[in-house]
Amino acid sequence: MNTIFKGQSVNYTIQGNGFPVVFLHGFNESSNIWDLIIPELSKHLQCICIDLPGFGKSSLPANLSISYMADAVYRVLDELKLVKPVILGHSMGGYVALELIHKHPDFLSGAGLIHSTTFADSEEKKVNRTKTIEFLEKNPLETFLKIFIQGLFAPFNLKHKNIEFVNELVFKTAKKSVIAATKAMMEREDRTDVLRTVGFPWLFIAGKHDQLIPIENMSLQCSYCSRAMFKILSDTGHLGMIEEPDNTAKIILEFVKWVQEINLRNQNETPTKV
């Protein structure tokens, strides 16, 4: 399925019934990154998986930004008329989720950052992203992607049974989308304030061997929240849904159940108007 946002197509899929949960993929991925866990989750939840602009089957706009991506996601969710869904973002998808929450803090009933961060790029990180763009402009995309994929997995998972699945998915990305998204991530705003001001439940899933988002980073973010669930995947790098799909699915189900319990409690505590 798809919708049109500012003249560009945004692709998404819906599987299952029940409580709505929105899945946003990371950098150089598509909504298919969730394919190993959606079959189990869709037995219990309504799973909405979105191709972010420039990735999968969604069009790349002329000026891509994290804000644009968030607005495109909101267009899809608004058209679907979802009632207080949960949103889960992997890596760059987490940046998009945070931006959406910043703009529409009352739209959701919970959110999860899966190997992601609220913090803006450090100056060192911005320098590295600039070097990445310069490298991409001079070299074949395949050269960059081979190095990129190795950094996603825990070192002992480089021969993981699902690594070919990730290879096939990542290598479908167009160079212009890689460059545009790199610039968008480099220019994004710090959204740590969202954790402090939005009181709904938050989920943080960290990989013990994540080379991109360290556990300490995610643990610090967790401390800013009034309600938070923090889980560590011991045999994972940056791809919990690939390296430990069963455990990742179990954590998501546990989190959504917690969100539903809080929603029900809040409804019961709301005074009836006379």
Backbone as a ProteinNet text record, in pm:
[ID]
protein_1_A
[PRIMARY]
MNTIFKGQSVNYTIQGNGFPVVFLHGFNESSNIWDLIIPELSKHLQCICIDLPGFGKSSLPANLSISYMADAVYRVLDELKLVKPVILGHSMGGYVALELIHKHPDFLSGAGLIHSTTFADSEEKKVNRTKTIEFLEKNPLETFLKIFIQGLFAPFNLKHKNIEFVNELVFKTAKKSVIAATKAMMEREDRTDVLRTVGFPWLFIAGKHDQLIPIENMSLQCSYCSRAMFKILSDTGHLGMIEEPDNTAKIILEFVKWVQEINLRNQNETPTKV
[TERTIARY]
84.4	0	87.6	30.2	107.9	15.5	75.9	6.4	96.1	41.1	118.5	141.1	268.2	304	390.8	341.3	412.1	454.4	363.9	388.7	474.5	516.2	602.6	530	558.6	494.9	563	481.3	531.6	468.1	550.9	502.9	495	395.6	383.4	305.5	318.6	242.1	171.6	61.3	-12.3	-34.5	5.4	-16	-71.9	-169.2	-225.1	-335.1	-392.3	-496.5	-461.8	-530.5	-505	-445.9	-370.3	-311.4	-212.4	-221.8	-135.8	6.5	102.7	243.5	309.1	377.6	440.7	590.1	644.6	785.3	857.2	965.6	1046	1187.3	1232.3	1363	1476.4	1597.7	1715.8	1778.3	1895.6	1974.8	2012.3	1991.4	2023.9	1939.6	1828.2	1739.6	1607.6	1511	1374.3	1284	1154.3	1062.1	1081.4	1149.7	1174.7	1271.6	1339.1	1430.7	1357	1224.4	1143.3	1085.6	1117.8	1050.7	1064.4	1171.1	1192.6	1109	1057.6	979.5	831.5	796.8	657.1	563.2	602.3	509.9	462.7	551.5	512	434.1	482.4	416.6	276.9	258.2	127.8	20.8	60	-39	-111.3	-47.2	-98.9	-126.9	-60.5	-63.8	-97.9	-140.1	-149	-15.2	60.5	195.7	197.2	233.2	241.4	389.2	441.7	583.6	596.4	672	680.1	818.5	824.4	948.7	970.5	1074.4	1102.1	1138.6	1111.7	1139.3	1282	1291	1420.7	1462.5	1386.5	1423.6	1308.9	1344.9	1241.8	1169.5	1037.9	955.3	905.8	960.2	920.2	1012.4	952.9	1027.8	1123	1232.6	1328.3	1293.3	1262.6	1232	1359.8	1342.4	1457.1	1539.2	1471.6	1540.7	1499.4	1575.4	1543.2	1594.3	1512.3	1552.3	1479.6	1525.1	1456.4	1316.8	1303.2	1173.7	1078.9	1129	1046	1000	1091.5	1056.4	947.1	960.3	860.6	724.3	722.6	596.1	533.7	617.4	566.9	505.7	572.4	520.2	387.6	382.4	258.5	143.8	172.4	68.5	8.6	94.2	45.5	-41.3	8.1	-63.4	-194.6	-193.9	-315	-420.6	-377.4	-471.9	-529.7	-450.5	-498.2	-589	-594.1	-677.5	-647.6	-519.8	-479.4	-506.3	-547.3	-576.4	-463.1	-386.6	-279.1	-188.7	-125.1	-36.1	94.8	171	309.7	397.3	510	602.8	738.6	801.1	931.8	1025.7	1140.1	1234.1	1370.3	1422.1	1557.5	1656.9	1757.1	1865.7	1810.5	1828.2	1774.1	1623.1	1555.1	1411	1375.5	1465.1	1444.5	1451.3	1541.7	1549.7	1418	1363.1	1237.2	1123.7	1120.2	1016.2	1022.9	1142.4	1159.5	1111.7	1139.5	1095.6	943.7	882.3	736.7	676.4	736.3	687.1	705	816.5	839.5	728.1	684.2	581.9	440.5	418.7	284.1	291.9	321.3	346.3	227.3	105.7	-13	-67.9	1.3	-50.5	-30.7	73.2	111.9	85.4	92.7	81.2	210	312.6	441.2	536.8	666.7	766.7	887.1	955.6	1074.8	1190.4	1309.5	1432.1	1511.3	1525.5	1595.9	1732.6	1837.4	1972.9	1972.6	1918.9	1906.4	1935.4	1933	1968.8	1893.9	1870.2	1808.2	1912.1	2038.5	2143.1	2175.7	2200.4	2246	2388.7	2432.9	2570.9	2670.3	2775.7	2887.5	2963.3	3051.8	3131.4	3216.4	3268.8	3348.5	3264	3140.8	3051.3	3015.9	2995.6	2963.8	3079.5	3201	3319.6	3323.1	3292.8	3292.2	3183.9	3067.1	2959.7	2999.3	3064.3	3111.2	3210.7	3298.3	3394.9	3324.2	3217	3138.4	3077.8	3021.8	2961.4	3067.2	3183.6	3292.4	3338.6	3343.8	3382.6	3280.9	3152.9	3047.3	3046.4	3080.4	3078.9	3192	3294.4	3411.3	3425.8	3349.8	3369.6	3237.3	3246.2	3123.6	3051.4	2919.8	2839.2	2868.8	2891.8	2914.2	3032.7	3136.4	3255.4	3217.8	3135.7	3091.5	3001	2907.3	2808.1	2871.6	2976.9	3044.7	3102.3	3161.6	3216.9	3104.1	3000.7	2886.5	2820.7	2797.1	2728.2	2808.4	2938	3021.6	3007.2	2987.1	2972.6	2838.6	2742.8	2609.7	2602.6	2684.9	2678	2780.7	2749.3	2850.7	2961.9	3089.3	3200.5	3184.2	3128.9	3113.2	2991.5	2915.3	2798	2820.7	2946.3	2973.6	2948.2	2926	2884	2745.5	2667.8	2532.8	2446.7	2353.9	2267.8	2184	2161.9	2076.5	2155.6	2287.3	2366.5	2339.8	2310.7	2280.8	2149.3	2054.9	1928.8	1954.6	2043.1	2076.8	2152.8	2245.8	2320.3	2226.3	2133.2	2039.7	1954.6	1912.6	1827	1904.2	2021.5	2099.7	2147.8	2186.4	2242.1	2137.5	2012	1907.5	1898.4	1969.9	1962.8	2035.1	1976.5	2038.1	2140.2	2247.3	2353	2297.8	2209.7	2157.7	2078.4	2015.1	1942.7	2039.6	2148.7	2250.2	2309.8	2343	2401.9	2301.1	2178.3	2074.8	2045.6	2036.6	2006.6	2123.9	2246	2364.4	2362.2	2330.2	2318.5	2205.8	2093.7	1978.3	2013.2	2082.2	2119.9	2219.8	2310.5	2412.3	2349.1	2240.2	2177.2	2062.5	2032.7	1916	1936.9	1823.2	1824	1837.5	1894.5	1895.3	1752.5	1702.7	1565.1	1559.7	1664.4	1665.6	1551.4	1511.1	1402	1272.1	1255.7	1133.8	1123.2	1234.8	1233.2	1190.6	1231.9	1202.9	1059	1001.2	871.1	752.4	777.6	668.1	665.9	558.6	554.5	504.7	479.4	432.3	547.5	519.5	624.8	723.5	849.1	955.6	1024	1062.3	1138.1	1275.3	1378.3	1514.5	1570.7	1607.5	1671.5	1814.7	1909.9	2051.5	2118.6	2215.4	2297.5	2425.6	2457.8	2577.7	2703.6	2701.6	2820.1	2797.1	2708.3	2677.7	2797	2849.4	2963.7	2920.7	2790.2	2741	2671.8	2590.9	2520.5	2554	2651.4	2694	2583.7	2591.3	2494.5	2489.5	2604.9	2609.6	2526.8	2529	2451	2302.2	2258	2116	2071	2158.4	2126.5	2106.9	2190.3	2177.4	2044.4	2005	1876.4	1760.7	1770.1	1666.1	1644.1	1752	1743.5	1664.7	1643.4	1569.6	1418.1	1373.2	1230.4	1163.1	1036.9	959.9	911.7	894.4	856.1	942.8	1019.6	1107.5	1134.2	1148.1	1188	1319.8	1422.3	1555.8	1597.1	1625.5	1661.4	1793	1877.4	2004.7	2002.6	2037	2049.1	2196.8	2226.3	2365.7	2443.3	2375.9	2444.6	2421.2	2408.2	2368.4	2461.2	2478	2544.2	2439.2	2413.8	2321.3	2189.5	2171.5	2055	1983.2	1920.4	1850.7	1745.9	1674.6	1567.5	1621.4	1753.6	1819	1904	1982.2	2074.3	2002.6	1901	1821.5	1672.5	1617	1477.6	1376.7	1393.6	1296.8	1293.9	1412.8	1418.6	1366.3	1395	1345.9	1193.8	1135.4	988.9	928.3	990.7	940	942.6	1049.1	1060.9	953.2	931.5	830.3	692.2	659.7	529.9	515.5	621.4	619.2	595.6	662.6	648.2	506.6	453.6	318.5	214.9	232.6	141.9	146.7	265.8	282.4	211.5	229.3	162.1	11	-41.4	-185.8	-235.5	-159.3	-197.6	-202.3	-104.8	-102.3	-218.8	-247.1	-361.4	-491.5	-509.3	-631	-640.8	-528.8	-526.8	-562.6	-508.1	-537	-684.3	-742.8	-885	-971.5	-934.9	-1013.6	-1001.6	-888.2	-866.2	-922.9	-965.1	-1020.1	-1158.1	-1179.5	-1310.5	-1418.5	-1534.6	-1649.4	-1711.4	-1734.1	-1796.3	-1944.2	-1995.9	-2139.4	-2210.3
-119.5	0	124	235.5	358.7	478.7	588.4	715.6	818.7	934.7	1040	1153.4	1189.1	1300	1397.6	1519.8	1624	1574.2	1501.7	1454.4	1330	1275.8	1157.8	1038.8	919.8	798.5	748.9	710.5	651.1	513.2	411	273.1	216.9	133.1	68.8	-61.5	-145.3	-270.4	-278.4	-351.2	-375.8	-525.8	-581	-723.1	-742.7	-830.6	-864.5	-770.4	-805	-724.2	-703.6	-609	-582.6	-445.7	-431.9	-302.5	-259.5	-133.7	-89.6	-54.1	-110.6	-81.9	-46.8	66.9	118.1	88.5	36.5	-1.2	86.3	152.4	237.3	180.5	152.7	90.8	192.2	141.3	226	262.7	322	370.7	254.5	275.2	176.3	49.5	57.3	-57.1	-25.7	-113.5	-89.1	-155	-147.6	-209.6	-360.8	-420.9	-565.3	-606.8	-511.1	-545.5	-612.2	-592.6	-650.3	-786.3	-838	-957.5	-1080.9	-1089.1	-1208.6	-1208.4	-1091.5	-1085.9	-1054.8	-1000.2	-963.8	-1084.6	-1199.8	-1314.2	-1350.5	-1344.2	-1373.7	-1257.8	-1135.5	-1019.2	-997.5	-1026.3	-1002.1	-1099.3	-1202.5	-1290.7	-1220.3	-1114.8	-1046.1	-897.2	-838.3	-693.7	-659.3	-535.1	-481.5	-414.3	-468	-420.7	-336.7	-209.8	-118.9	-90.7	-139.1	-122.7	-25.6	80.2	189.1	196	209.3	242.1	392.7	432.6	575.8	635.3	764.3	827.7	802	755.3	725	580.1	501.6	362.7	268.6	142.4	46.1	93.4	98.7	139.3	283.8	359.6	500	592	697.5	791	877.3	916.9	1009.5	1152.1	1240.3	1380.6	1458.7	1578.2	1660.7	1701.8	1730.3	1775.3	1686.5	1581	1486.5	1537	1521.2	1556.2	1462.3	1456.6	1376.8	1433.6	1564.3	1627.9	1587.3	1585	1543.1	1398.5	1312.8	1172.2	1159.7	1234.9	1230.5	1275.8	1379.8	1429.5	1327.2	1256.9	1154.5	1038.3	997.9	891.1	933.2	1055.7	1104.5	1105.5	1140.5	1139.6	998.8	898	759.9	724.2	753.6	714.3	791	917.2	998	945.6	908.2	854.9	720.8	643.1	514.5	530.6	652.2	684.4	590.7	571.1	487.6	560.3	485.1	541.9	508.6	609.5	597.4	475.9	467.9	354.9	366.7	260.6	260.4	270.3	341.7	350.9	298.7	218.2	160.5	196	253.6	294	231.7	172.2	117.5	219.8	254.1	342.1	472.5	498.2	620.1	628.6	514.2	513.9	569.3	551.4	610.7	762.1	816.2	961.7	1015.8	941.9	983.7	976.1	868.9	854.6	968.8	1005.1	1113.7	1247	1269.3	1393.4	1397.8	1284.4	1277.9	1306.3	1249.1	1271.6	1417.6	1477.1	1619.8	1705.1	1670	1748.2	1713.4	1588.2	1540.5	1459	1522.7	1449.7	1372.5	1406.8	1339.7	1233.1	1207.3	1116.4	969.4	940	802.5	764.5	634	588.6	524.4	519	464.6	465	453.3	454.3	372.1	319.8	240.8	280.7	290.8	315.5	185.6	127.9	2.1	32.4	22.9	58.6	200.4	294.8	431.9	530.3	658.6	760.5	890.5	962.6	1094.6	1203.1	1171.7	1272.9	1310.5	1437.6	1482.8	1434.8	1440.2	1402.3	1492.2	1432	1509.3	1570	1663.6	1723.7	1617.7	1524.1	1415.8	1330.6	1300.9	1220.8	1294.7	1426	1503.3	1500.5	1506.9	1499.4	1364.4	1258	1124.2	1109.2	1169.3	1161.6	1238.9	1352.7	1429.9	1348.5	1277.7	1192	1078.7	1027.1	922.4	972.8	1093.5	1151.5	1171.5	1222.8	1244.5	1111.9	1008.1	875.8	823.5	839.1	789.8	862.1	989	1066.8	1025.4	956.2	920.8	771	691.5	546.9	473.4	347.6	267.7	248.5	249.9	230.8	95.9	-6	-140.6	-145.7	-67	-63.6	-14.8	89.8	142.9	43.9	-17	-103.5	-228.5	-281.8	-398.6	-366.7	-249.8	-206.7	-176	-110.6	-71.9	-193.6	-298.2	-416.6	-484.1	-490.1	-552.1	-481.7	-350.5	-274.9	-291.2	-353.2	-371.1	-491.5	-590.8	-715.8	-720.3	-796.5	-829.6	-905.6	-886.1	-949.9	-1100.3	-1168.9	-1314.4	-1354.6	-1254.9	-1284.2	-1255.7	-1234.9	-1201.2	-1319.2	-1437.5	-1552.9	-1599.8	-1503.5	-1532.8	-1585.7	-1674.4	-1735.6	-1632.6	-1514.3	-1413.1	-1300.3	-1313.8	-1203.4	-1186.4	-1296	-1283.9	-1209.8	-1229.5	-1155.5	-1005.2	-965.2	-823.1	-772.1	-852.4	-813.4	-781.8	-872	-854.9	-730.4	-705.7	-590.7	-459	-450.7	-326.4	-290.9	-392.1	-364.1	-316.4	-312.4	-257.5	-104.6	-48	96.6	173.8	283.3	367.6	462.4	490.8	578.2	716	771.9	905.2	905.5	793.6	783.8	773.7	700.4	687.9	824.5	900.7	1033.8	1128.1	1127.3	1217.5	1186.8	1059.1	1021.2	1050.5	1035.8	1069.9	1218.2	1302.2	1446	1474.4	1405.2	1427.4	1391.8	1281.6	1242.2	1340	1387.5	1482.1	1613.8	1652.4	1782.3	1775.2	1656.8	1642.2	1713.6	1747	1813.3	1711.2	1754.9	1673.5	1669.6	1552	1537.6	1474.4	1496	1443.1	1500.8	1623.9	1687.4	1607.9	1534.2	1455.3	1348.5	1288.4	1185.9	1244.7	1366.1	1430	1480.9	1518.3	1586	1497.3	1388.8	1300.6	1181	1169.5	1074.4	935.9	906.1	771	670.5	540.1	439.3	439.5	420.2	413.1	277.7	225.4	101.6	131.8	74.9	85.5	-55.3	-91.1	-219.2	-192.5	-244.8	-223.6	-356.1	-351.9	-469	-461.4	-568.3	-569	-540.4	-578	-563.1	-461.8	-366.3	-263.7	-170.1	-161.2	-73.9	68.9	90.2	221.8	297.2	227.7	290.3	210	254.3	178.6	167.1	61.4	40	159.3	216.8	329.6	446.8	467.9	574	550.6	428.1	396.7	395.6	350.5	349.7	492.2	585.2	725.3	782.1	751.6	799.5	748.9	623.6	560.6	636	688.7	757.9	887.6	940.8	1066.1	1045.7	921.7	893.1	865.7	903.4	871.8	727.6	670.4	530.1	470.9	368.4	311.5	164.6	90.4	-49.7	-57.8	-112.7	-119.9	-265.5	-309.1	-448	-455.2	-551.5	-574.2	-710.6	-712.3	-837.1	-877.7	-987.8	-1023.4	-1074.2	-1123.3	-1178.3	-1094	-964	-874	-754.2	-709.2	-583.7	-475.5	-434.5	-324.3	-371.9	-504	-557.1	-663.1	-622.3	-717.9	-798.6	-736.2	-806.1	-909.1	-906.3	-1001.6	-1101.3	-1049.4	-1134.3	-1214.5	-1155.2	-1225	-1194.6	-1243.2	-1209	-1257.6	-1377.2	-1430.9	-1347.5	-1314.1	-1232.8	-1091.9	-1036.5	-902.6	-901	-1001.5	-1010	-1024.2	-1105.2	-1125.4	-994.6	-917.3	-788.7	-692.3	-686	-594.9	-630.2	-758.2	-801.3	-765.4	-782.1	-745.7	-596.1	-517.6	-372.3	-327.9	-380.4	-341.2	-380.6	-495.6	-536.6	-436.4	-390.5	-289	-159.2	-116.4	4.9	-8.4	-123.2	-145	-141.6	-197.2	-195.6	-52.5	28.1	168.5	244.3	219.7	285	252.8	125.5	82.6	146.7	152.3	214.4	361.9	429.8	572.2	595.8	506.4	519	500.5	407.2	379.6	491.4	564.6	672.4	804.4	812.7	937.2	960.6	1074	1100.9	1120	1066.8	1082.8	1219.4	1287.5	1419.7	1405.9	1492.1	1491.2	1598
0	0	0	-41.5	-36.5	-25.7	21.8	25.8	-41.7	-72.3	-137.4	-38.4	-20.4	68.3	-10.4	-26.8	-101.8	-240.5	-303.3	-438.6	-449.1	-335.4	-334.9	-272.6	-323.4	-273.5	-145.7	-47.6	76.4	89.9	88.7	89.8	232	256.1	387	373.5	474.5	480.2	614.9	618.2	743	754.6	869	894.1	1034.3	1046.8	1176.2	1221.2	1335.4	1398.2	1544.9	1606.7	1747.4	1769.9	1876.7	1912.9	1804	1757	1646.2	1690.2	1620.3	1644.8	1511.4	1508.6	1387.3	1392.8	1283.5	1276.5	1173.3	1217.3	1129.7	1121	1001	980	991.9	987.1	998.7	865.7	874.6	761	668.8	538.1	434.6	444.2	512.6	525.2	453.6	472.9	430.8	533.6	512.2	606.6	616.4	519.9	523.2	633.2	695.3	803.9	919.3	926.2	1033.9	997.2	879.1	827.9	916.8	993.8	1076.3	1204	1243.2	1368	1345.7	1230.5	1205.7	1205.1	1148.9	1152.5	1293.4	1390.6	1528.8	1589.3	1569.3	1629.4	1573.4	1445.1	1382	1429.8	1504.6	1566.6	1681.6	1733.7	1852.2	1828.4	1728.6	1707.6	1563	1543	1407.6	1379.1	1285.5	1258	1130.3	1143.8	1029.5	1005.3	894.1	860.6	744	764.6	666.7	603.6	471.2	401.3	414.2	484.2	497.7	361.8	340.1	211.2	162	36.6	-22.6	-8.5	67.1	92.4	57.8	32.2	-5.9	-130.6	-121	-235	-222.7	-127.4	-109.9	-188.4	-244.4	-328.8	-246.4	-308.4	-247.2	-287	-192.1	-225.3	-256.3	-306.6	-343.6	-220.9	-110.5	11.1	127.7	149.3	255	389.6	492.7	629.4	724.7	848	948.1	971.8	967.3	983.9	871.4	748	633.7	653.2	693.5	715.1	820	929.4	1036.3	985.8	905.2	849.7	755.1	678.7	587.8	666.3	773.5	858.8	921.2	969.8	1031.8	931.6	806.4	703.1	690.3	687	676.7	796	916.1	1037.7	1052.9	1013.3	1020.9	923.7	803.7	705	749.5	822.3	872.4	994.4	1049	1164.9	1283.3	1307.9	1420.8	1552.2	1652.4	1783.5	1879.2	1915.5	2015	1990.7	1874.5	1849.2	1927.7	1925.4	1972.2	1847.9	1858.5	1746.2	1789.6	1705.1	1732.6	1618.3	1650.6	1547.7	1567.5	1460.3	1464.9	1412.3	1492.7	1450.3	1390.8	1260.4	1199.5	1216.1	1216	1238.9	1375.6	1472.3	1604.4	1598.9	1516	1500.2	1443.8	1348.8	1286.7	1388.7	1466.6	1569.2	1669.4	1711.7	1808.3	1750.9	1624.3	1560	1551	1520	1514.5	1652	1756.2	1892.7	1932.6	1892.4	1920.1	1859.8	1740.5	1671.6	1716.8	1756.9	1792.7	1922.8	2033.3	2158.3	2212.6	2170.8	2223.5	2129.3	2019.7	1918.3	1955.5	2032	2060.5	2205.3	2232.7	2371.6	2420.8	2336.3	2376.7	2259.4	2289.3	2182.9	2224.3	2123.3	2149.9	2061.3	2121	2047.1	2044.6	1927.6	1910.6	1849.8	1932.3	1888.9	1830	1903.2	1853.5	1966.3	1933.3	2031.9	2008.1	2115.7	2105.7	2079.2	2102.7	2094.5	1950.8	1927.1	1795.7	1772.7	1648.5	1618.2	1690.8	1743.1	1796.9	1679.3	1708.4	1601.2	1531.4	1608.6	1550.1	1456.3	1499.3	1416.5	1287.8	1297	1177.1	1077.7	1129.8	1043.5	972.5	1046.8	987.2	881.3	907.7	807	680.6	698.2	582.8	500.6	569.8	499.9	426.3	487	422.3	291.9	295.9	176.2	67.6	107.1	11.1	-49.5	33.5	-15.4	-115.2	-81.9	-169.5	-304.1	-301.9	-425.7	-521	-466.4	-547.6	-572.4	-499.7	-505.7	-528.4	-573.4	-592.6	-459.5	-464.4	-344.2	-278.8	-359.4	-307.4	-212.1	-240.7	-154.2	-14.8	-9	120.5	192	120.9	184.4	245.7	182.8	239.7	377.3	390.2	519.4	617.2	567.4	650.6	714.8	637.5	688.5	799.1	785	888.1	1022.2	1019.4	1143.1	1211.5	1142.3	1199.5	1293.8	1268.7	1343.5	1456	1559.9	1659.1	1587.2	1627.3	1555.1	1535.8	1635.8	1625.1	1540.8	1491.3	1409.3	1260.7	1221.3	1081.5	987.1	1044.2	964	1008.6	1061.4	1110.5	996.5	1029.8	928.2	852.6	913.8	850.4	783.2	775.2	718.9	569.5	498	355.3	333.1	424.4	418.4	427.2	519.5	535.9	413.9	363.2	242.9	127.5	104.5	-7.4	11.1	133.9	162.5	145.9	206.8	207.4	66.5	-11.4	-142.8	-243.9	-204.8	-290.5	-278.2	-182.5	-159.2	-269.6	-313.9	-416.5	-354	-426.7	-373.3	-334	-415	-385.2	-254.3	-221	-93.3	23.6	4.5	109.5	142.2	38.4	58.8	123.5	74.2	128.2	275.1	309.3	447.4	539.8	489.9	569.8	606.2	509.4	536.2	635.5	618.9	707.7	851.3	871.9	1008.5	1067.7	987.5	1034.5	1079.4	1014.7	1042.1	1142.5	1196.2	1283.7	1417.2	1481.3	1611.8	1724.9	1835.2	1957.3	2011.5	2043.7	2092.8	2232	2311.2	2447.7	2531	2499.2	2573.2	2563.6	2454.9	2437.1	2546.3	2581.6	2686.5	2820.3	2846.4	2975.4	2984.7	2871.4	2874.8	2837.7	2766.3	2725.5	2820.5	2895.9	3006.4	2976.3	2849.3	2820.2	2832.6	2828.1	2842.3	2724.7	2757.9	2658.3	2665.7	2550.3	2541.6	2481.8	2543.5	2491	2475.7	2353.8	2328.3	2282.6	2358.4	2329.1	2296.5	2207.2	2178.8	2259.9	2328.6	2412.3	2331	2203.3	2118.3	2006.6	2030.9	1930.9	1914.6	1792.9	1764.8	1731.8	1712.8	1671.9	1784.5	1865	1977.5	2103.7	2182	2299.5	2405	2484.9	2592.6	2686.7	2717.6	2811.4	2760.9	2630.3	2567.5	2589.4	2566.7	2579.1	2725.1	2812.8	2956.1	3007	2960.6	3000.7	2954.5	2831.6	2781.2	2866.5	2904.9	2984.7	3115.1	3171.5	3300.7	3293.1	3172.5	3156	3158	3150.1	3134	3268.4	3277.5	3397.9	3396.8	3276.4	3260.8	3150.2	3182.1	3080.7	3106.1	2997.7	2998.8	2922.1	2985.9	2926.5	2914.2	2790.8	2765.9	2688.8	2727.6	2659.8	2592.4	2464.6	2389.8	2392.9	2459.2	2489.2	2368.5	2265.5	2148.1	2023.9	2043.3	1934.2	1922.5	1798.1	1771.3	1754.8	1629.5	1600.7	1540.8	1529.3	1458.5	1540.3	1647.3	1732.3	1660.5	1567.3	1495.1	1397.2	1371.9	1283.1	1362.2	1456.8	1532.5	1642.2	1702	1804.5	1783	1672.5	1640.9	1744	1796.1	1892.3	2020.3	2071.3	2193.1	2169.1	2051.2	2018.9	2013.4	1949.6	1942	2080.3	2164.7	2300.8	2379.9	2364.6	2434.8	2386.7	2256.6	2201.7	2254.1	2257.5	2309.8	2457.3	2532.3	2674.7	2691.8	2608.9	2617.9	2581.4	2472.5	2429.6	2534.8	2596.8	2703.9	2818.9	2851.7	2958	2919.4	2795.9	2747.6	2759.3	2719.5	2726.5	2870.9	2961.6	3103	3156.5	3116.6	3159.9	3097.9	2971.4	2906.1	2978.1	3012.4	3080.8	3218.6	3289	3420.7	3412.1	3311.1	3294	3261.8	3180.3	3147.3	3271.2	3355	3476	3578.3	3572	3668.3	3620.6	3492	3439.2	3495.3	3565.1	3624.5	3518.7	3545.4	3455.1	3471.4	3358	3364.4	3391.9	3477.7	3513	3432.5
[MASK]
++++++++++++++++++++++++++++++++++++++++++++++++++++++++++++++++++++++++++++++++++++++++++++++++++++++++++++++++++++++++++++++++++++++++++++++++++++++++++++++++++++++++++++++++++++++++++++++++++++++++++++++++++++++++++++++++++++++++++++++++++++++++++++++++++++++++++++++++++

